[in-house]
């Protein structure tokens, strides 16, 4: 089962997703963190997220790419919170000197998510809405946006439930 949590930056989607997962009745809760520490700012964000998870009974798995590597650690009667798809897409696309084409990047993520979904009872995925600012971007950023848009659309088509989070309020679509 897939639950998709969608919202803009700072919308409260991560806290909403964590609360949703904490209310679920599974023997294990996994937090599959995808943010990579590239600089001091990202290191601070990762540390802040770790502190926010304290006391919530999450087992944290950190995989900025290749999320299928987490599968051997996931029990069947569990819920996995994948936080966040936008980081995963960026990491998969830009992890080498030459960016991965958006279709190839999205295809890899589709396959990885399918495999991850098979190993847990529920998969809760947080993703970003980055498509409404009206700003014109360089070609590399547009390629990333194409990949994330393709992944978000695919996830929405596969999800059993979808929430859009606005000012911390989850609205079931």
N, C-alpha and C positions, 0 to 999 in steps of 0.2 A: 504494500500500500504506500502511495506517495502523497504527501501533503506539501503543497507549495506555498511559501510565504513570500510575498512580493511587496516592495515599497521603495520609496526614495531614500536618499541618504539622510540619516538622522530621524527617520520616521518612527523608530521604535520597533522595527521588525525583528531584530535579534532578541530583545527582551520578550516580545510576544511569543516568538518561537520557543524560547527557553521555558516560559511559563506553560505553554501548550504541552511540551514534552514532559515537564515535571508533573503534570496532571495525569499523564498516561500511565497505565498499569502494566509495566513490563519489568521483567527481572533485572534487566540491565539498560542503562542509558549511556550512549556514546555521543561524544561531541567531536565530530570530524572537522577539524580546523584547517582551513586552506590558505590562510594568510601567510605570506612569506616575509621574513624580516630582512628588508633591503636597506633600511636606514634607521636612525634613532627614533624617528617618529613612528615607524611601523613597529619597532620593538616596544615602544611605550603602549601602542594600541593593543598589541598581543598580550602584554602584561596586564593591562586594564581588563581585557576580556577574561583572562585566567582568574583574576581576583573576583570578577562578577560571577563566575561559575562556582566559586568555593561554596561548599555546603549544599550543592544541588545534586549530589550523587552522580555526576558525570564522570565517565572514564574518557579522558581526552586522547584523541588520536590526531597527530599533526602530520598532514600530507598536503603540501602546497600543490603537488602534481601527482599523477598516478594514484588516484584514490583507491583503486583496486588493491593496492598493497595493504590496505587496512582490513580487507575481508577476513584473513585468517584470525584476526583478533576479535571479530564480531560474533556474538552468540545468536542463535536463531530466535529465541524469545526476547527480542530487544528492539529498541528504537534508536535510530541513528539520526542525529541532527547534523546536517551538512551545512556549515557556515563558512563561507558564502560562495555561491556559484559565480558571482562576478569576479571574485579573486581567482577562483579555479580557472575560469576561461582565460583571464589575463596571464596567469602563470603557465598554462599549457601553451598559449599562443606565443609568448615572448620568452620562453625559458632557454632558447638558444640564440645564436647570433643572427639567424635568419628567422623572421616570424613565420609561424605555421599558417597556411591559408585558412580562411575562416571555415570553409566546408570541412576540411580535414580536422581542424580543431574541434568543431561541433560534433563530428562523427565519432571521434575518440571519446568525447564526454558522454555521448549517447550510450555507447557500448559500456563504458565504465559505470554509469548510473544503473543500467539494466542489471549488471552483475552485482552491484551493491544492493540493489532492491531485492534480489533473490536471496540474500543471506540474512536479512533482518525482517522482522515482522512489519515494521513501519520505517519509512525514510521521510524525514522532514527536511525540506530544502529551502534555504533562505537565498533570495536573489534580489538584485537591485533593479529599480526602474531608473534608467539613465537616459531616457529617450524624449524627455519633454522640456529640455532647456532651450532649444532653438539656436544653439551655438553651432557654428560651422567648424569642423575639425579637420585635422590633417588625415591623410589616407590611412596611416597605420591605426589611428584611433577609430576611423570609420570601419576598418576591417574588424577590429575588436568588437565594435558595436553590432556589426552584422552577425558575428559569431554568437555574442550574448543574446541577441534577439532571436536567432535561430534556436538556441538552447532553451531560452525561456518559453518560446512557442511550443517546442516539443514537450517540455516538462508539463506545461499547462494541458496539453492534449492527453498526457498519461496520468495526470494527477487525479486522485480520488476526491481531494478537496483542495480548494485554493482560497487563500486569504490575501486581501490587500490591506496593508497596514498604513494608516494615516494618523498622525499625531498620537501614536501608541495604541490606537484602537484598531483591532483586527476586524475587517468586514469580510464575511464569507461570501464568495462569489458563486 
